[in-house]
Amino acid sequence: MCIALPMRIAEVVDPVARLVAVVDGRDGSGREVVSTTLAVAITRPLDELIGGWALVHAGFLLELIDAVEARSRLQMFAAMAGDGADLDLAAMRAERDAEGPAADRGTH
């Protein structure tokens, strides 16, 4: 099984090759250059994605996600790692429901 990690888009490295730099969504560390070529839903210029969230796996940005989705995934990973983080599913659902459907948030 593969796990795509939520990461924050930090900068455009090469707009022609469609490469961006992403950083760890938890603390901003671990800069990695990834390709956006598999994320066919990206129709905006890459520089407009800086500061946003994405799911990244094996050197590829797979999908853009919003901050609510990123936080919930990061919280789940932290809980699975056993770092003592409280996993509040009710709060995550309430936050997601308050934001409305993903399509309304412009993530897809």
N, C-alpha and C positions, 0 to 999 in steps of 0.2 A: 504494500500500500504506500502511496506517495502522499506527502503532506505539503500543501502550498502555504507558505507563511505570509502573514500580513506585514508589508513593509511600506515605508514612506518614500515617495519619489523625491529625490534630493536635487537632481539636475539633469539636463540633457547633455549627454556626452557627445553624441554624433547624430544629428537629425537625419542625415542621408541614410545611414545604416540603421536608423531607428533604435539607437542605444540610449538608455537612461541609467543614471546611478540611483540606487535605492539604499536605504539605511534601515537598520533594525528598528522595528516599530516600538520596541519597549524603551530603548534608551538612546536611539540615534547613532549607535555604533555600527561597526561592521559594514562599511561601504562596499557595495558590489555593483558591477556594471552588468546589466541584463538587456536582453533584446525584447522589443515590444512587437515583433513581427507576428507572433501568434495571437495577439489580442486584436482581432479583426474589428471589434466593436469600437475601437478608438478612432473617432472621426475628427477630434479637435487637434490643433497643433500641439506637439509634445510639450512645449514650454508652458502651456496652460495646465499641465498635469502636475507641475512642481508643487510640493506640499500635500498632494493628495495621497491616497492609499491604494495599494494594489496587492493582489495575491501573486507570489513569486515562487517558482520552483525550477530547479535545474537550469538556471541561467536565463529563464524566460519569465516575463511579466505575462500572466495568464488572463487576469481580469481586474478591472478597476472596481474598488469597493468604497463604501463611504466610511466615515469615522465610527459610526455606531457598529457596523459589521466588524471593523478592524478591532475595536475595543473588546467586543464579545469574543472574538477568536483568540485574542491575546490573553484574555482572562481564562478561557478554557485551557489554553496551553500551560499557563502558569499553574492552574489547579492540577492538571495532569502531572506536572513536574514535581508537585508536592511542596511548593515553596511557601505554603501556608496561606496563600491568597484565598479569600472567601469567594466562593462562586455563588453569586446571587442571580439565579435564573429569572426570578420574578422581575427584578430591576432591569435586566437585559431585555426581557420581553416588553416591559412598559416603555423603555426608551425606544425600542424598535417600532412599536405601535404608534408612539407619538410622532415619529418621523414619517409614517405612512409607507406605502409600498416602495420597493427599491426603484421601480420605474419612475416614480415621481421625484426621486432624489437625483436623477440623471446619472446613475452609475452604470447603466447598461446601454 
